[in-house]
Amino acid sequence: MAAVEHLQDRRFAVAPSEPAGRAPPQNIEAEQALLGAILVNNDAFDRVSDFLKPDHFSEELHRRIYEVAAQLIRAGKIATPVTLKTFPR
C-alpha cells in the first residue's frame, strides 16, 4: 500500500501546465536540421518565424542560435555560421 501512496504523490509533483506523464517532444536532429536550413537559406526563417519561437527548442544552444539568427535576419543582414560567431553576446 505504501508503494501505491508513493506513486499517487508523484502524480501531483508534475507541473499543472503539463499533463501527467507527458513531456514535450524532443528531436535534437530536427532542431539541428531546421537551424542548418535557416543558416543555408535565410528565406527558410520567413517560413517558420510566424509560429516558431525560441522556447520551442529543447536545447539551450539551439534557442540562442535561433534568437541570434532571427535578430540578424530581421535587421536585413545575412545569418550564416560566420556572422553568428561574430555576433556580440
Kinemage of the C-alpha trace (Angstrom):
@kinemage 1
@onewidth
@group {chain A} dominant
@subgroup {mainchain}
@vectorlist {calphas} color= white
{ca met a 1} P 0.000 0.000 0.000
{ca ala a 2} L 2.889 2.377 0.714
{ca ala a 3} L 4.102 1.974 -2.876
{ca val a 4} L 0.692 2.989 -4.214
{ca glu a 5} L 0.613 6.042 -1.991
{ca his a 6} L 4.121 6.942 -3.162
{ca leu a 7} L 3.024 6.778 -6.813
{ca gln a 8} L -0.044 8.845 -6.082
{ca asp a 9} L 2.132 11.556 -4.557
{ca arg a 10} L 4.300 11.665 -7.698
{ca arg a 11} L 1.309 12.482 -9.873
{ca phe a 12} L 0.874 15.779 -8.094
{ca ala a 13} L 4.527 16.712 -8.496
{ca val a 14} L 4.020 17.333 -12.235
{ca ala a 15} L 3.598 20.958 -13.257
{ca pro a 16} L -0.087 21.810 -13.765
{ca ser a 17} L 0.553 23.071 -17.318
{ca glu a 18} L 1.769 19.633 -18.459
{ca pro a 19} L -0.454 16.562 -18.489
{ca ala a 20} L 0.667 13.892 -16.019
{ca gly a 21} L 3.278 11.584 -17.507
{ca arg a 22} L 3.867 13.660 -20.625
{ca ala a 23} L 6.902 15.701 -21.552
{ca pro a 24} L 7.212 17.968 -24.566
{ca pro a 25} L 8.588 16.129 -27.600
{ca gln a 26} L 12.296 16.494 -28.238
{ca asn a 27} L 14.058 15.853 -31.504
{ca ile a 28} L 17.595 17.233 -31.449
{ca glu a 29} L 18.266 16.160 -35.044
{ca ala a 30} L 15.163 18.010 -36.279
{ca glu a 31} L 16.255 21.148 -34.417
{ca gln a 32} L 19.723 20.897 -35.961
{ca ala a 33} L 18.286 20.356 -39.439
{ca leu a 34} L 15.986 23.352 -39.139
{ca leu a 35} L 18.750 25.637 -37.899
{ca gly a 36} L 21.023 24.390 -40.679
{ca ala a 37} L 18.325 25.116 -43.266
{ca ile a 38} L 17.915 28.650 -41.898
{ca leu a 39} L 21.661 29.300 -41.986
{ca val a 40} L 21.996 27.938 -45.544
{ca asn a 41} L 18.926 29.798 -46.838
{ca asn a 42} L 17.675 32.671 -44.705
{ca asp a 43} L 14.334 32.560 -46.556
{ca ala a 44} L 13.572 29.424 -44.517
{ca phe a 45} L 13.349 31.679 -41.444
{ca asp a 46} L 10.470 33.606 -43.035
{ca arg a 47} L 8.545 30.351 -43.431
{ca val a 48} L 8.738 29.429 -39.743
{ca ser a 49} L 9.122 32.715 -37.879
{ca asp a 50} L 5.371 33.321 -37.545
{ca phe a 51} L 4.863 30.287 -35.337
{ca leu a 52} L 8.288 29.066 -34.185
{ca lys a 53} L 9.625 30.673 -31.026
{ca pro a 54} L 12.985 30.155 -29.277
{ca asp a 55} L 11.166 28.443 -26.397
{ca his a 56} L 10.144 25.639 -28.755
{ca phe a 57} L 13.750 24.384 -28.900
{ca ser a 58} L 14.710 21.838 -26.269
{ca glu a 59} L 18.431 22.659 -26.353
{ca glu a 60} L 19.529 25.991 -24.885
{ca leu a 61} L 22.237 26.373 -27.553
{ca his a 62} L 19.636 25.906 -30.294
{ca arg a 63} L 17.454 28.583 -28.690
{ca arg a 64} L 20.353 31.009 -28.719
{ca ile a 65} L 21.294 30.226 -32.336
{ca tyr a 66} L 17.679 30.787 -33.422
{ca glu a 67} L 17.466 34.069 -31.484
{ca val a 68} L 20.696 35.447 -32.960
{ca ala a 69} L 19.797 34.321 -36.488
{ca ala a 70} L 16.380 35.969 -36.080
{ca gln a 71} L 17.950 39.241 -34.957
{ca leu a 72} L 20.301 39.285 -37.921
{ca ile a 73} L 17.657 38.357 -40.494
{ca arg a 74} L 15.134 40.874 -39.147
{ca ala a 75} L 17.853 43.551 -39.323
{ca gly a 76} L 18.283 42.782 -43.029
{ca lys a 77} L 21.623 41.044 -42.557
{ca ile a 78} L 22.686 37.574 -43.615
{ca ala a 79} L 22.734 34.883 -40.943
{ca thr a 80} L 25.480 32.325 -41.530
{ca pro a 81} L 27.695 30.369 -39.151
{ca val a 82} L 30.364 33.052 -39.640
{ca thr a 83} L 28.058 36.006 -38.889
{ca leu a 84} L 26.599 34.202 -35.876
{ca lys a 85} L 30.066 33.615 -34.460
{ca thr a 86} L 30.952 37.312 -34.729
{ca phe a 87} L 27.608 38.480 -33.296
{ca pro a 88} L 28.069 40.323 -29.996
{ca arg a 89} L 26.838 38.418 -26.942
